[in-house]
């Protein structure tokens, strides 16, 4: 998968997560948006996003 294709998949997954998060919280109130988003991603996308997730956690301190 090219870099552009990977970015498109990640964007589509993020938008799907936004659209479906309210329903997920209704059935599982303790789930965070990040947990929900990651649950929608495939293993390749998860691995690709892990450095970004770590950087975001470090930057938010």
C-alpha positions as a Python dict, from the first residue, in 0.01 Angstrom:
ca = {
    (1, 'X'): (0, 0, 0),
    (2, 'X'): (142, 339, -95),
    (3, 'X'): (182, 618, 158),
    (4, 'X'): (-114, 807, 12),
    (5, 'X'): (-336, 498, 28),
    (6, 'X'): (-233, 439, 390),
    (7, 'X'): (-319, 798, 482),
    (8, 'X'): (-660, 768, 314),
    (9, 'X'): (-735, 448, 508),
    (10, 'X'): (-633, 616, 834),
    (11, 'X'): (-850, 920, 758),
    (12, 'X'): (-1151, 704, 671),
    (13, 'X'): (-1105, 502, 990),
    (14, 'X'): (-1083, 821, 1197),
    (15, 'X'): (-1402, 959, 1041),
    (16, 'X'): (-1577, 626, 1100),
    (17, 'X'): (-1464, 637, 1463),
    (18, 'X'): (-1606, 988, 1502),
    (19, 'X'): (-1939, 885, 1349),
    (20, 'X'): (-1974, 569, 1557),
    (21, 'X'): (-1830, 678, 1893),
    (22, 'X'): (-2162, 791, 2044),
    (23, 'X'): (-2319, 450, 1982),
    (24, 'X'): (-2014, 276, 2127),
    (25, 'X'): (-2022, 492, 2441),
    (26, 'X'): (-2392, 415, 2483),
    (27, 'X'): (-2310, 46, 2506),
    (28, 'X'): (-1971, 82, 2681),
    (29, 'X'): (-1954, 412, 2876),
    (30, 'X'): (-1595, 362, 2993),
    (31, 'X'): (-1443, 331, 2644),
    (32, 'X'): (-1222, 621, 2541),
    (33, 'X'): (-1223, 761, 2191),
    (34, 'X'): (-867, 633, 2141),
    (35, 'X'): (-968, 278, 2242),
    (36, 'X'): (-1266, 291, 2010),
    (37, 'X'): (-1060, 429, 1721),
    (38, 'X'): (-787, 167, 1763),
    (39, 'X'): (-1049, -109, 1775),
    (40, 'X'): (-1160, -9, 1425),
    (41, 'X'): (-809, -11, 1281),
    (42, 'X'): (-639, -314, 1132),
    (43, 'X'): (-308, -446, 1268),
    (44, 'X'): (-97, -266, 1004),
    (45, 'X'): (-264, 69, 1074),
    (46, 'X'): (-227, 23, 1449),
    (47, 'X'): (146, -42, 1415),
    (48, 'X'): (188, 259, 1186),
    (49, 'X'): (5, 491, 1428),
    (50, 'X'): (173, 375, 1749),
    (51, 'X'): (463, 625, 1727),
    (52, 'X'): (211, 906, 1673),
    (53, 'X'): (2, 793, 1971),
    (54, 'X'): (312, 784, 2194),
    (55, 'X'): (417, 1130, 2077),
    (56, 'X'): (69, 1267, 2148),
    (57, 'X'): (72, 1124, 2501),
    (58, 'X'): (418, 1270, 2571),
    (59, 'X'): (320, 1607, 2421),
    (60, 'X'): (6, 1632, 2633),
    (61, 'X'): (190, 1619, 2965),
}
